[in-house]
Amino acid sequence: MRLKELEEFERITIQCHDNPDADAIASGYGLFVYFSSKNKDVALIYCGKNRIQKKNLQLMIEKLEIPIQYVEKEDAVEGLLITVDCQYGAGNVTKLEATEIAIIDHHQIEIEGIKLSEIRSNLGSCSTLVWKMMSDEGFDFQKEKRLGTALYYGLFSDTNQFTEIYNPLDMDMKDSVPCEKSMIKLFRNSNLSLKELEIAGIAMLRHIYNDEYLYAIIKSQPCDPNILGLISDFLLQVDGVNTCVVYNEQGDRYKISVRSCIKEVDASELAAFLTEKIGSGGGHREKAGGFISKRLYDEYFPTLHSEAYFSQRMNEYFDNCEIITAGEYRVDYSGMKDYKKKKIPVGYVKASEVLAVGTPIMIRTLEGDIDMVVEPDLIIMIGVKGEIYPIKEKKFFQCYQTLEEKYNAEKHTIRKEYVPTLRNRLDGSSKILTDYAKTCIASQETYIHAIALDHMVKIFTSKDSEKYILGRPGDFLAVGSEDEHDIYIVEKDLFDKTYDLTVHI
């Protein structure tokens, strides 16, 4: 769904969920500004038992002049009703009667059958989704500093002060919108109440500890998401706690905060594991978070108490994982088969044809940010997954041959969740990398030994002893035919598309 589709309505009511947080207020305000610019009759409202009482939210509304109104439950809404940061008919929002409904949200899908819906559960905030939808319509944010500050704070609040960002669109929004940082500091420093401080203290006294795997679990009372981060940061400083999970109930979901201080556990990957199939999670190597839908939790685990669930999943995570250090690992070739890599066209960009030599750049991808400096011989490759990796020009011409075929991201990449961007770190400007890409194909034959995994594997490669590559059941463990220490993972949905079984090597 695009915002342009909603412009046919002259009267539009934007409804935040009950007890709105910073993200709901910010994303609602974004829609208010957009439709006001289209000369629509717009209202921004919320309902529920309680009015906004938190000091940081009151300051946000006051300082940014956000025209949000509290209303009692009405009989009907004239024109279009848009529920933002929530879904019409869900348990966390008062259901108002309306003839036309639209949903803009970033949580797991709860309500189906509403045609006008845009739900992106892989985003860290609804503010990011609203920013993306407004950007797609050409909205100029540079003239809207109050709005930019609101959206920035919405993402800041919903991702535990940016420690739980794991989608590059969230990062793009954070880097793009104009923001008055002094306001963010003011809101942040007014975030905790004495009651919430008490909640944090009580939570720390009621922990579960596993002395075999050195993890701790804490269930907290309902509180601001940032309190969970505060508790987990403190908990990780305890001797003998290498990883921890802190969570609580927030309306229709469980919110979780995950921390790790060891290289064998990536907090982002652990958060994704804990929320698999029933929510969404991710973040950074040391700090991450996410949420679990109560509805989905009840479907999958109807008889399991939440504390038992987290204990069980944490044990599964550690029990069923093999750690491989490539430089020391003795490969067992029994059961492995021989494969030949298919010659699939991929993309490449000569960096100096995009920006001047010497320019510091940052390339943003789904796998993370890569900082580099443009050099005369720097080539940036775009793989079949849309992944980015640098290569020197001499090595490039040894391994690849260029093609006349024009590079097409739709045709030449298997995954299209995010288009990699190149950011000039001097002036902050961005370019879409695929706009400059040309096509090439491997000029040499590549052979491997491989076997499908039946358990989770973490590989510390010979090139990186600090960050592992994760393999899940169904993925393939691959070993280069010419180097037994060249060990890596090929994901199961890519293997058949990139390798052919061969008779021998």
Summary of the structure (lengths in Angstrom):
residues: 505
radius of gyration: 24.7
end to end distance: 50.2
largest distance: 73.7
contacts: 1660
relative contact order: 0.08
helix: 30%
strand: 30%
